[in-house]
Amino acid sequence: MLISKLAEFSEKFDMLPKGSLVLAAVSGGRDSMCLLDALLTLAPKGGFSVAAAHFNHCLRGAESDGDEEFVREYCASRGVACYIGRGDVKAEVENSGGGTEEVARRLRYAFLENAASSAGASRIATAHNADDNVETVLLNIARGSGLKGICGIPPVRDRFVRPLLTVSRAEIDEYVKENSIPYRDDSTNSGDEYARNRIRHGVTPILSEINPSLCENVAAMTSLLREDEAFLNGLARKFIDENLHGRRMSAEKLLGEPRPVAARIIKIMCPASIDSRHVDAALRLCASDSPSAIADLPGIRLRREYGDVVFGDDALELDFPEMELTVGSSVRIEELRLEIICEKEVFNPNIYNSFTTFLFKNVAVCGKMVIRPRKSGDTIRLSERGGTKTLKKLFIEKRIPAAIRQHVPVIADDNGVAAVFGIGADIRFKPKPGDAVLKVTVKDMNKNE
């Protein structure tokens, strides 16, 4: 039953294409061990191959190390290539701030992206299941989320896929028992330290008593809501395509759109995540009688120019100043509220490139390193298998609106682009264990104040 449900759901979203390599994220727990076994069972008929990746968060001492060794040995026994990574989550929390779960997720996903690139995997499969989806929806409702939040966990995001998303935890338990699949229990799952655990232990059991079909009903609901969200985003992007001229559009036309569409237009046009308060501020600007009203949103300034709303202040749009990066110091881009810290490190398995932390092999750096806006003709190569792309083409692929592309910081040396904030680093700087590296961290100043 589980295999057929997984296969049907995966086919619907093209999660396991023929000829592809699927990298399974394996923690060692029952969900991920079930996922790995199910993928290995489907692989011969499906025409894809499977590798595994395990990230040790180093949060539970010997228990975490035991999980790592368990996954390594199991994969060896099944003849599955296994990529292992480690990260000191506690140290990163102290260094960069943020909650433990947030930092752990960021480090884990950065590792999975790097492992997939190294392996040549076109898909990264995670073991999120139907119960996880229910918990996510309830958490987002409690946080006051909009439609996007209550759409739950997306089946596909970039190359991340969730083949078990319609499979319940009870079905996973049954499959694991029937097939004698070994697994390890995470001791933190039994406590109520994390909000998700409190939902799991105290809320969903009550809702399941009220309606035993809770998981199936929420899965059906989120599927319909994702269709609604996609439709509304489509309307917003159509409006932008038809009405955005450079960095400006008609304030009257934007106000004339239904609020769900107008809100999405504004969110798409903004480089940073914004909430309903920021949307309200943007709409008030559009309705203002002042022909030169201004609204400062995260990462961007909106202003009125008579009948138009302009996304991006001229000073911010045309240039934030180019600044040199030197070891042991930091610089600030006040226009973007970003701080850039430059340090010397020796590369080891505990640190990884991410979208905000970049590791550059020292011997690959040519001349001085600077941070600057993009320039015409800038190019970057992000992976071994990927070709060199212009930043213009990359920004189009990443759906970064033309109006805000000059806001995206670029790190460069005398030979050209080294990394793009929020996207990644050029492959020519990829370090090996023991290499001396330049670590460049980009921090949101608003989160530190």
N, C-alpha and C positions, 0 to 999 in steps of 0.2 A: 504493500500500500504506500509506504513512504517513498520508495524508489519511483513508483509510477507518478505520484504527486509531484515529486521533485522534478522528474523528467518533463512532465507536462508544463509546469510553471516555467522551467528554464527555457523550453522551446518557445514559449509565448514571447519571451523577452530576449531571445537569442543569446542566452548567457553562456552556452557551452558550444561554440561553433566548431565544426569539423576542421581538423588540421591545426587547432589552436593548442597552446599550453595554458592550463588553468592552474594558478597558484592558490592553494588552499591555506588560509590563515588558521593555524592549529595551535590552540592554547594548551591542549592536553585534557580539557574538560570533555564531558560527554557530548555536548552539542557539536564541538569542532571535530571530535573523533568520529562521530556519526557522519558528519559532512565528508570527511576524508574517505571513509569507507564507502559511502554512497557514490562519491565521484569515481573512485577506483572501480566500483562495480559497473558504472555506466560507461566508463571511458572506452572499452573495446568496441562496443556497439555504436557509441556516439562519435567515434573517430577523433577524439581529443586525447591529450596526455595530461598527467597530473604531477605537480610538484607541491611541496609543503613549505611553509614559512612559520617560524615560531619566534616571538619577541618576548624576551625576559625583562620584565619591568623592574626587577630587583627590589620589589616592595615587601616580599615575605621571606627574605633570607634563604635558608636551606630549602624551604618549600618551593620557592621560585626556581632554584637551581635544580631541584628534583623534577619539576615539570619539564624544564628544558631537556634534561637527560632522558626522561621518559619519551618525549616526542622524538628526540634524535634516534633512540634505540628502536622505537616502533617503526619509524620510517625506514631505517636500515633493514629491519626484518621484512618489510613489504617491498623493498627495492625502490623506494621513492626518494628522489633528490630532496634534501631538506636544507633550507637556508635559516640560519640562526642569527639573531641579533639581540643585543642587550642595551639597556638604557637606564641610567640612574634617575628615576622619576623624582625622588625626594630632592636630590640636588638641583634638578631643573626647576622644581617648584620654588625652592629657595632663591634661585638665581633670577627667574623670570616672572615669578608670581603666578597666579591662577590656581585653580583647584586641582587636586590630585587626579581626579578622573579626566579632566580636560587635558592636562599635560600628558598623562599616560596615553590618551587617545591620539594626541598630536604626534608624539614620538613613535607610537606603534604604526600609524598610517604612513608617516614618512619612511619608516623602515620597509613597510610592505611595498610602497612605490619603488624604492631603490632595489629591493629584492626582485620585484617583477621585471624591472628594466634589466637587471643583471641576468635573469633567467630567460628573458625574451618572452615573458608571459603576456598575453593580450587580455587576460581576465584575472582578477583577484577575487576569490570567493570567500566570503565570511559566513559564519554560522548563525546569523540572526534568524530567529524563528518567529512563529506567530505570537507566542507569549511575549517575546521581546517587543514586538510591534504594539501590542496592547499597552505595555508598560510605558513605551515612548509616547503614545497618544495621551495617556492619562497624565504623565509628567508635563507634557506641553500644554494641556488644558489647565493644569494647576498653575503654570507659569503665565497664563494669559495669552497663549500663542494665537496667531491668526490661522487662516486656512492652511498655509504651507506646513505649519507645525502639526496640525491634526491630520495631515495626510500620512503621518507615520513614517516608517523607515522606507526609503525608496528601493524598489527591487534592483534598480541599476543606477549607479552614479559614476560617470566616466568609465573606468575599467573595473570598478568594484561591482560585484554581483552578489545577490543573496538568494541562492537556490532554495533554502529551507524556509523562506518567509511565510509560506502558507502551511507549514508543518508545525503542529503543536509540540510543546515540551513532553506531553504524555506520549505522543507518537514516537518521539526521539527515544524516550526511555524504553519503550517497547522494542524498538529496532535494535538498540544497544544490547538489550537483554537477550533477544532472540539470536543475535549474531555473535554473542560473546565478545563484544568489543571492549577492550580495556580502556580505562580512563582514570583521571585523577580529579578529586574534588578540590575546589578552591575554598579554603577556610573562610575567606572574607564573604562568600556568598551566604553564609548562615547568619551573619550579624545584620544589624540594622543601621550601620554607620552611614551607608550611602542611601540617598533618596530612592533610587531604583529598587533597592532591597526592601525598603519600607512599603513601597507600592506592591512589590511581589509577594511579601508575606502578609500584609494587612489589608490590601484593597482588592486585588484581583480574586482572591479566594471568595470574598463576599459577593462580588459581581458574578462569579462563576456559579455560586449557589443560586442566585436569582435567575441566571440564564446559562445553562451548561454549554451553550453554543457561543459563548462570549468571543473566543478567538476567531471562529469562522465569521461571525457577524462584524467584528471590527475589521477583519481582513477585507470583507466585501465593501464595508463603508469606506475604508481608506482607498480602495481601488477606484471607487466612484469619485471620491474627492480629488484624487490625483488627476482624473480626467478634467474635472472642473478647473483645477489649478492650471493645468496645461492650456486649457482653452482661454482662460483669462490672460495668462502670460502671452499667448499668441496674439490676442487683441492688442495688448500693450506694445509688443514688438512691431506689429503692423502699423500702429499709430506712429511709433518712432521712425520707422522706415519712410513713412509718407510725410512726416511733419518736421523732422529734425533737419535744420539747415546749419551746418557747421556745429555750433554749440547752442543754438537757439531754436525755440519753437514758440508758437502763439500761445500766450497765457490764456486767452479766451477759449481756444480750442481744447487746451488741456483741461480747463475747468468744465468744459462741456461734456467731457467723458464721464461715465458713471464712476463713482468713487472707487470701486474695486479695480477698475482698469487704470484710473488716474494714479492710484497708489502704486500700482505695479510699474507704471511708466517712470515714476519718480525713483522707485527703488532700483530699477534697471540702470537709470542714469547716474546713480551715485556709486562711487568706488568702494565705499565701506558699508557695512551692514547698518541699516537704519530701522527705527521702529515707528509706531503710529504717531508719536509726538513730532517726529521729524517730517513725516508726511503732512501732518496738519500745518506745520510751519511753512512748508513749500506751497501748500494750497492757499494759505493766507497771503503769501507773497503774490501769488497769481491773481488774487482777488483785490489786492491793495490798490488804492487810488493814487499812491505815490508812483511816479514813473521811474524812480530810482531806488526802490525798496531793496533790501538785502536780507538774505537768510543764510546763516552759517550752519551747514549740516556736516556730519563727520566726513572729513576728507575733501569737502568741496563747498564752495560758496555759490549760492544762487542769487541772481539779481534781476531786477526788472529793467528793461530798456524800452520804455513806453509800452507798446503792446506785446512785447516778447518777454519770455523768461529765458535767461542765459545761464547755462550750467557751467560754472567755472569762472572764477575771477581772472581778469586779464593777467594780473601779476603772477597768479598761481599757474595759469594756463601756459603762458609764454615761457616761463622759466622759473624754477627754483634754482638757486645758484649751484654750480658745480663745486663740489668740496672734496678735498683729498682725504683719504683714509690712511691713518698712521697707527701702527701697533701701539697698544696701551692707552689709546685716547678714544674719545667719542665726539661725534658731531650731531647737530640737530637740524632737521628740516622743519622750521617753525610753521611753514605754510601747510605742511601735511601732518603736523604734530607727531613726527617720528624722530626717534633717537637711534643712531647707528653706532654700535660699539665694535671696535676692532681689537682682536686679541691673537696671541700666538698660542698654538696648541700642537700636540703630537697626536696624529690620528689614531684612534683605537676604536674597538667595536662598540663603545658606550656612547659615541656621538654620531649623529647622522645629519646629512643635509635635510632641510625642511623648506617650507615656503618662506620662512622668515629668518632662518639661520643657515648660513652658507659656509662651506668648508672648501678653501682653495689650496691646492697643493702649491707650496711655496715656490718650487723650482719652475712651475708653469707660469708664474706671474711675471709679466714683462713690464718693466718700468714702474710707474706709480699707479696706485689704485684710487679711483675716484667714484663718487656717487653723483649721478646727474640725471636729467630727463633724457628720454630717447632722442636719437638723432636720425635723420634720414639715411637709410641704407644700413642701419644696425642689423646684425644677424646673430643667431645663436644656434647651437646644436645641443639638444637636451639629453639625448641618449645615443648609445652605440648604434642602435638599429634605425634611429630617426635621422633624417637628413638635416642639413642646415636650412634654417628658415629666417626670413626677415621678421623683425619684431612686428611690423605692420600686419603680416600674414598671421603671425602667432596671436596677436591681439584680436584679430577677426575670428580666428578659430575659438578663442576663449570667450568670445562674445563680450569683449570690453568695448563699450561705446566710444566712438571716435572723439566725443567731447571730453573724455577724461583720460585719454591715453598719455597725454603729457604729464599727468599726475603720477604715473607709475615709475618709481625710482629704478634706475638702471645702475648696476655696479660694473665698472669697466677698467681695464688696464690699457697700456699703450697699443696692444694688439686688437682691442675691440671689446665687445660685451662679455662679461664674466658671469653675470646673473641678472635676473629680473625679479624684483620683489613680487611675491605672491605666485610666482610661476616656477622658477627653478634656476639651476646653475648650468653653465656650459660644461660638456663632457670633458673638455681638455684639462679641466682643473680637478678631475676626480682623483682623490687620494687613495693610497693603499695603506694597510696597517703599518705604523711606524713612521710614516711620512710626516715631515714638518708641514703644518697647515696654518693658513690664516683663517681665523674664525670671525665672520662678520655677522652680527646679530642686529636685526631691525626690530625695535620695540615701539609699541604704541604709547606715547607719552600720556595720553588721556587716562590710561589704565594705571599709571603710576602716581597719579596726583589725587 
